[in-house]
Amino acid sequence: MSEDQAATTDGTPKHLWVIGILALLWNSMGAYDYLMTQTQNEGYMSNFTPEQLEFFYGFPTWLVAFWALAVWGGVLAAVLLLLRKKLAVAVFLGSFLCMTVTAIRNYGFADGMEAMGGGVSLFMAVLIFIFALLLWVYARAMANKGVLR
């Protein structure tokens, strides 16, 4: 099946809908985590140790701002991708860069690995990094092919 055959009637490749919906779900999980942490939702935060709570609640304001830009930017970029807007490329990149700043601070300059339990936490941070990077690369490729306007 050629790419033309794999496109919907408006010329959008079917994979854009799959990637876009998965990106929206993935980034919505991050936004949910951000919202529950920032509102200190008792039910959600009861899953963490006192050391982890101290780590989360000790984030400086600038880091919370970067975290917010990363997660809500990811949600917005996924919506823009589904709307076939070229702006998705820049928003995915901004989200990726903000996420990178938060990860560098938490794992390079703070005790994030120790507070969050070591390898599993680092694995998740790397996974988030890879997904964010791949979403930006995908959006850029779709823009270069003229799928995004």
Secondary structure per residue as TSV (DSSP state, phi and psi in degrees):
chain	resnum	aa	ss	phi	psi
A	1	M	-	360.0	127.6
A	2	S	-	-77.5	168.2
A	3	E	T	-63.3	-32.9
A	4	D	T	-63.5	-40.9
A	5	Q	T	-70.3	-26.9
A	6	A	T	-86.1	7.5
A	7	A	B	-97.7	152.4
A	8	T	-	-75.6	177.4
A	9	T	T	-62.9	-23.9
A	10	D	T	-90.5	7.9
A	11	G	S	89.4	3.8
A	12	T	-	-85.3	126.4
A	13	P	B	-61.9	141.5
A	14	K	H	-59.3	-32.7
A	15	H	H	-64.5	-24.9
A	16	L	H	-63.5	-39.8
A	17	W	H	-66.8	-41.8
A	18	V	H	-64.1	-51.6
A	19	I	H	-62.6	-42.9
A	20	G	H	-62.1	-44.4
A	21	I	H	-67.5	-43.2
A	22	L	H	-62.5	-40.3
A	23	A	H	-63.3	-40.4
A	24	L	H	-65.7	-43.1
A	25	L	H	-63.9	-46.4
A	26	W	H	-60.2	-50.0
A	27	N	H	-70.3	-28.5
A	28	S	H	-66.6	-33.1
A	29	M	H	-63.6	-41.2
A	30	G	H	-64.7	-40.3
A	31	A	H	-66.0	-39.1
A	32	Y	H	-62.2	-45.6
A	33	D	H	-59.4	-44.8
A	34	Y	H	-59.6	-48.7
A	35	L	H	-62.1	-45.8
A	36	M	H	-65.2	-37.7
A	37	T	H	-70.2	-45.5
A	38	Q	H	-69.4	-30.0
A	39	T	T	-88.8	-1.3
A	40	Q	T	51.9	46.2
A	41	N	-	-57.5	119.0
A	42	E	H	-60.4	-45.5
A	43	G	H	-62.6	-43.3
A	44	Y	H	-70.9	-45.9
A	45	M	H	-75.0	-13.1
A	46	S	T	-68.4	-10.7
A	47	N	T	-80.1	-6.8
A	48	F	S	-108.4	154.3
A	49	T	-	-75.8	162.8
A	50	P	H	-57.8	-35.0
A	51	E	H	-66.2	-39.9
A	52	Q	H	-67.3	-41.1
A	53	L	H	-62.1	-42.1
A	54	E	H	-61.5	-39.9
A	55	F	H	-62.4	-51.5
A	56	F	H	-60.3	-47.6
A	57	Y	H	-75.9	-8.1
A	58	G	T	-95.8	4.4
A	59	F	-	-62.0	132.8
A	60	P	-	-67.8	157.5
A	61	T	H	-55.7	-41.4
A	62	W	H	-62.5	-35.5
A	63	L	H	-71.1	-39.7
A	64	V	H	-60.6	-39.2
A	65	A	H	-63.7	-44.6
A	66	F	H	-64.4	-39.7
A	67	W	H	-62.2	-45.0
A	68	A	H	-60.8	-45.5
A	69	L	H	-62.3	-37.6
A	70	A	H	-65.2	-51.4
A	71	V	H	-75.7	-45.2
A	72	W	H	-73.7	-29.9
A	73	G	H	-64.2	-38.9
A	74	G	H	-63.5	-40.7
A	75	V	H	-64.1	-48.2
A	76	L	H	-60.8	-43.3
A	77	A	H	-62.5	-39.6
A	78	A	H	-64.2	-41.4
A	79	V	H	-63.3	-44.2
A	80	L	H	-61.8	-38.1
A	81	L	H	-62.2	-45.5
A	82	L	H	-64.1	-29.3
A	83	L	T	-84.7	-0.3
A	84	R	T	61.3	41.0
A	85	K	-	-99.8	132.4
A	86	K	T	-61.9	-25.8
A	87	L	H	-57.9	-21.4
A	88	A	H	-55.6	-35.3
A	89	V	H	-61.1	-51.7
A	90	A	H	-65.7	-38.4
A	91	V	H	-70.5	-40.6
A	92	F	H	-60.2	-42.3
A	93	L	H	-63.8	-45.4
A	94	G	H	-60.7	-42.7
A	95	S	H	-61.5	-45.2
A	96	F	H	-60.2	-45.4
A	97	L	H	-65.5	-40.6
A	98	C	H	-65.7	-40.0
A	99	M	H	-63.8	-38.1
A	100	T	H	-63.9	-41.3
A	101	V	H	-60.5	-45.9
A	102	T	H	-64.7	-39.7
A	103	A	H	-67.1	-42.2
A	104	I	H	-62.1	-43.5
A	105	R	I	-64.4	-47.8
A	106	N	I	-70.0	-33.8
A	107	Y	I	-104.9	-21.4
A	108	G	I	-99.8	-32.2
A	109	F	I	-122.5	0.9
A	110	A	S	-134.8	176.9
A	111	D	-	-93.5	40.0
A	112	G	H	-58.2	-41.2
A	113	M	H	-65.5	-43.5
A	114	E	H	-67.9	-46.2
A	115	A	H	-65.0	-37.2
A	116	M	H	-94.2	0.8
A	117	G	T	98.9	22.1
A	118	G	T	81.5	-129.2
A	119	G	H	-58.8	-39.7
A	120	V	H	-63.8	-42.1
A	121	S	H	-63.8	-44.5
A	122	L	H	-64.7	-40.7
A	123	F	H	-58.4	-45.2
A	124	M	H	-63.7	-40.3
A	125	A	H	-62.4	-41.4
A	126	V	H	-67.1	-41.0
A	127	L	H	-62.1	-44.3
A	128	I	H	-61.5	-43.4
A	129	F	H	-58.1	-48.6
A	130	I	H	-63.9	-46.4
A	131	F	H	-61.0	-44.4
A	132	A	H	-62.5	-43.0
A	133	L	H	-63.8	-44.7
A	134	L	H	-65.4	-36.2
A	135	L	H	-65.1	-40.4
A	136	W	H	-64.0	-45.5
A	137	V	H	-61.2	-42.6
A	138	Y	H	-63.0	-48.3
A	139	A	H	-60.6	-41.3
A	140	R	H	-63.0	-41.8
A	141	A	H	-63.4	-40.8
A	142	M	H	-67.0	-35.9
A	143	A	H	-66.9	-42.6
A	144	N	H	-65.2	-28.4
A	145	K	T	-85.4	-1.9
A	146	G	T	82.5	10.0
A	147	V	-	-73.2	-36.0
A	148	L	-	-94.2	138.0
A	149	R	-	-109.0	360.0
